Amino acid sequence: MAKEKEQSPIKQYIYIMQPSNEKSTCKIGKTSDLEGRYSNVTGVSDNVKFEYIFACEVSDMSQVERDITKEFRRYREKKNREIYLFNEYLFEDYIKFIKAHPLFIKEVILDTDEKKDVIKYIKKTTPSLEERGLTRKDVMQKAKQVPDDEFYTRYEDIEKEIKMYDKEIWKDKCVFCNCDDAVDKDDRRTSAFAIYFMRNFNELGLKKLICTHYGAGSDIFYQGKKGYIFTYIFTEDGYEGNKEYPKGYDGSFDHPISLKILKEDADIVCTNPPFSKAREYWNYLIESGKKFLILGNFAIILNESYIKHIYNNEMWPGYNRVDWYLNLKRQLVDAPGHWYTNFPINDRPRYKNVKIMPLNDIPEKYIKFDDAGTLLVDNCYIPNNYKYPFAVSGYVILNGLLEKGYKIFQVKEYYPYIKGKKKFGRVLVQKV
């Protein structure tokens, strides 16, 4: 990241905009004229309405833009374009990075009237739909969808995580997959969670598998627009699966019927909830008191809404990180995720990444104190003789620090300031 420079006499801005017809993307760019930015530049499709969702003043917009590109290259739609993947958590990450940048000056607060002034309609020039690898049908279809909900888990990632646990936890249990885990004779139209548990039903000793299909969302499994409940059991006549289509049931995890199954039938919940509705989902799940093995966004480990559950010993990281999912086109999408659970964790392979030692033995370059005098340690180094709270990155929590004699000190993300500049969020921990 570049060193801080003197402020330019011409104001420079970094902005995040979102097109009206593609809610799964945003445009992150630079400009010296926020209001006139879209009067004469290339758009992403014809007659698109853009709206600023964030803007800030910086001292070197070109350098900040380069650093954003480098930091979030995996979320960039095209190497030579400013279009990035967008969902609630990614947006938070973008904002945190920009505000922590040494060249950040201040956020530009736009009131309602000002926002109206910077919304412009533009006509398509380049790139064309053909250049973007899309047809007009793709654009129209995508406009009706909310793809930030539509990241589908791969079979191999489910298998890798479940194999880390004792098989006895599944014995005689009812597993509930309640986030669009469709089932069909064709595996291509079936959720990987459903496939895994049906294939391993006997080996795990399951009593029942219940999967729900969400009919109101993007129909990646080609199961229709009606929600249904699939129940899979083993009888004297062999394995038996049955679909029910309750009247008015859309298959969403928060539908009264789904919540009734969660309360009355489920022993273990295992699925990949929509990232954009994760807070709501986790509240229902924790409140249910059920056992679970759930995929979540990597960044929730730093979010106050989830830190409280870890602090209260209601959830903790599972074994593995997951970086690759399938999108609506069954293409690989790179999105940082991690497993979370309330099952016991034994001998994490990544314990070895946590380097616990006396403070004086930690290399000096990985130790600093912020403006408030709080100790910050990096590169997974952890002091074992420091009695005060200190700040660590989310990686250390995911690697199992809290199982090594440390606890979360406060139930919110900690933002250190160094020489008045806000840095990346961390978690405050303390030796027990």
N, C-alpha and C positions, 0 to 999 in steps of 0.2 A: 504494500500500500504506500502511496506517495507521501512524502513529508509535507507538512503544512506550509502553504505559501501565503504571501501577502494578498490581501483581497484586491481583486481587479476593480477599476473604476466603473466598468460596465457590469451590471449585475448578471450573474449566471445562475441558472436553475437546473435542477434535476427533477423530473416529474414522472409520475405513474398515471397512465390513462387507461381507460377500459372502453372497448368498442361495444356498442349496444347489442350486437348480434352474436358475440362470442364471449360468453361469460367465463369461459375456462382459460382465457388469455388476458394479458395486459401488455401495454407498451411502456417500456422504461427508456426514457431518452433525456436529452439535454436541450436547452434553449436559452437565449438571452431575452426572449419576448414571450412570456407565458400566454398573453392574450392573443397574440398573432401567430402562435406556433402552427396552427393548422389552416392558415389561409392559403398556403401555396406549396404544400408538401404532399408527398405520396401517401395514399391511404391504403388500407388493407382490403377493401372491397367497395363496391359502389354504394353511395348514399348511406354511409355508416355514420352513426352519431357517436362521438367520442366525449368522454367526460373525465376531468381530472379527479382522481381519488387520493392523490397525494402530490405535494409540490414543496420544494425547499430551495433555499438559496445556498450556494456553495462558492468556494473561492476559485475552483478550477473544475469546471463541469466536464471537460474532456477526460481529465484524469479519473474523476469519480466514475464516469461512465465506463471507462476501461476496467476499473476495479470491480464494478458491478458485473460486467461481462465475464471477468475471470472467476469471480466468486460463484456466480450462478449459471455457469456455462451449460450445466446439465439440464437446466430448465428452459434453455433458449430454444425456440421452435426451429429457427434456422441460424446457421453460423453467421450469416451476413445481415441478419435482421434484428430489430429491437423487441421482438415479440417473445414474451415469456409465459410459461405456464402460470396459472393463477388459481389459488383457492385461499381460504381464510388464513391457513397457517403459513403458506408461502408468502402471502402479503405481509404478515407480521415479520417474517424473516427479512424481506426486502427492506422494510422500514427500519428495523433494528440495525441492519448493516449500514444503511445510508446515514442514519443519525449518529452512529458510532464512528463514522469516517472522520479522519483528521481535518478534512477540508469542508466538512459540514458547518454552516453558519447558523441557519435558523429555518424552521418550518414556515411555510407560507400558509396562513389560515385564510381560506376562502369562504366567505359567507354565501348565503343562497343566491343573492343577486349577482355576486362576482362569478359564481359557478356558471350561471346562465350566460354570462358574457364570454366565457372561454370555451363554451360548447360550440363547435362548428360542424357544418355538414360539408363533406368533401366528396369529390367524384374520383372514381378509380382511374389511376394511370398505370403504374407498375408497382409491385409485380402482379401479373395476371393470375387468375385462378389456376390456369394450366401450370404456371411457374410454381405455384404453391402446392401442386399435386392434388387439387381439389376440383370437383365439378360443382355446378350450381346446386345440384341436389344435395351434395355434401354440406354446403354452406347452409341451406335452408333447414336441413335435418339437424345440423349442429346447433343452430340457433334455438331449437326447441328443447335442447338437452342441457343438463348441468353436469358436464363431464368431470368436475372436481369431485363428484360423488362416485365416479365410475372407474375406479382402479381395482382390477380383479386379481386376486391372489393366484400365484402359480402353485401347482401341485407339489413340486419339489421343495418349496419353502415351507409348506405345511408339514410335509413328511420330515424334513430336517428338524423342525422345532419339536414336534410331538415325540420323536424318538429320544429326546433328551429326558423324558419323564418316565417314572415307573409305570408300567402297564396297569398296575393295581388301581391307579386313580380312576380308571375308566370302567372297571369291572362292575357290571349290573347297574350302570348309570344310563340316564337318558341325556343324550347330547342334543342341544338346540342350536341350530345355525339360523339366525334370525335377520340376516341382512342380504336379501336377494340371493339366496343360495338355491337356485333353480335346479330341478332334476328332470332329466330326459333320457330316453334310450340311447341317444347320441351323446357321447362324452363332450363334444364340442358345444352342446347346449346345456351343459351341466356345470354347476359350481365345483371348483376343485375341492372345496371343503366336503361337499356331499359325496364326491367320488372317493375321497380318501376314507371317510368313515364307512361307506358301504363296502369298499374293498377290504377294509381291516376290521369289519364289524365283529367277526368271530375271534380274531386274534386279540382284540382289545377287550373282548368279553362284554360288549355293550348290551344293554337291555332294549334300547330304543333310540332311533335317530329321527328328529323332527327338523325339517327344513322349510323355510317360507320363501316364496317368490314375490318380489315387489313389482306389481303390475303397473304402477303409476310412473315408473322411471324409464330410463333408456333401456330398450329391450335387447340387450346384448345377447341374451340366451334364446331369443326368438320364442318366448313362451307365452306371448300374448299380453294383453292389457288387464287381465284379471289376476288379482292376487290369489295365491293358493297355499295350502298347507300340505306338505308331503310327509307321510309317516312311514318309517321303515322298521320292521321288526322281524324276528325269527320265530317261526311257528313249527309245529310238527310236520307241516307240509313243505318247509323250507323258508327261504327269505321272501318276505311279502312287502310290497310298497303300495301305498294308496294316496291319491290326491283328492283333496277336498277344496271346493270353491265356495266358502261361506258368502252369503249375500252381503254386498256392501264392503267386503274385505279387500283392502288394497295390498296387503302383505307387508306393510311398513312395520318397523320394529316397535313403534309406539302406538299401533292400533290396539284397541281394547282386547281383541282376541289374541294378538301376539303377547301382550302383557299378561294375559290370563295363562297362556302356555308357560311363559317365563316363571310365573309364580307357582303354578300347580304341577307342572310336568317336568320342567327342566331341572337337571342336576348340575350339568356343565354347559356353559355357553362358549362356543368356539366359532369365530367368524371374523370378517374384516368390515367394520362399520364404515359408513361414508365419512370421510375426513371432515367435510363441511358441517356435519351434524354430530361430531364426536362428543362435544360437551353434553348435549342432551342425552346421547346414547349412554355415556358413562354414568351419568346421574341415575338413570333407570337401572343400569346393571349393578352398580354399587349398592343401591337401595334394596335390590332384590336379595342380597346376601348369598347369591349363588357362586359356585366355583366358576372360573373362566380362564380362557386362553385366547386373547384378543390381539389383533394387529392394530397398531395405532401409529400416528405420525411421530417421527423421531423427535420433533421439537416439543411435544407435550411434556417432556420431562422437565422443561423450564417454565411451564405455564402454571400460574397460580391455581387455576381450576383443577389441575391434576396433582400438583405438589401436595395439596391437602390430603389427597387419598394415600399418597406415599407416606406422608408424615403420620397419618393415622393407621398405618400398617394395613391398609385395605387393598393395596395393589403394589406391585413392584415390577421391575423389568424382567422379561423372560430371558432366554439364552441368546437368541439370535437377532441380528439386524437384517432387515429386508430392504433391498434397494430397487428391485425390479418388479413391475406389475404389468398386467395387460390392460390396454385401453379398449375403447369401443370397437376399434378395427382389429383387435387382437395383435396389436403391435406392442413391443416392449416399451414401457415408460419408466424412466428413472425417477423415483421419488423416495426420499429417505423415510423408512418406516422401522418399527421395532415391535417385537412381541411384548405383551404385558400380561401378567397373571396374578393369581393369589394362591397358586400351588407352591409348595416348598421347592427351593432351588438348591441343588447340591453340586459343589465342585464346578463352578463356572469355568469354562476354558479361558475366559478373558480375565480371570482373577490375576493372571500373570502380568496383565497390562497395568495394574495398579501398583505403583512403586512406593511402598510405605517405608519411611526411614526418618531419622532425626532431621530436624529442620536445617541444621548446619551442613548436613551431607547432601542436600538437594542443590544441584547446580544453580549458581547465582542467576543465570539468565532466565530461569523458570520461576523466579520469585520476585514479586514486587508488592508495594503497598499503594493503595489508592488514596485519594485525597482525604478520605474519612479515617485512614489508618488501618483499613481492613487488609489482611494478607490475601494475596491472590497467588495461587500456584497453578502451573500449567504442565502440559505434557504428562498428565496422569501421576505426577509426583504428589505424595501426601505426607505431611509431617506427623510423626507419632508422638511428639513431645511438645505440642503447641496447645495450650489450654483454652485459647480464645476461638471464637468462630472465624472461619476462613472461607474464601470463595473458590469454587471449583466449576469446571465446565460440566455440561450434561453428560459428556462421554464417560466421565469417571463414575457417575451414578449408574449408567447403563452397564458399566463393567463390574458392578457389584460392590462399590465402596461401602454401602450401608450395611452390608453383611460382614464387615470387617471391623466392627467396633466403633462406627461413626453414625451420627444421626443428623437429620435435617434440623437446622436451627430456627428457621423462620418459614412460614407457609406463604411465601411469595418469591418471585424472581428478584434477584439482586442485581442492580445495575451499578457497576463501579464507575467512578469519575476519576480521571487522571489528568491533572493540570486543567481541570474544568471541562474536559471532553468526556462525553458519555461513551462507555465501552459496551462490548457485547454482554448480554445477560448471563448470569451465573446462578448457582445455588449456594446458599450459605450453609455450611456443615460444621459440626463440632465433634471432637472425640468424646465418646461416652465416658 
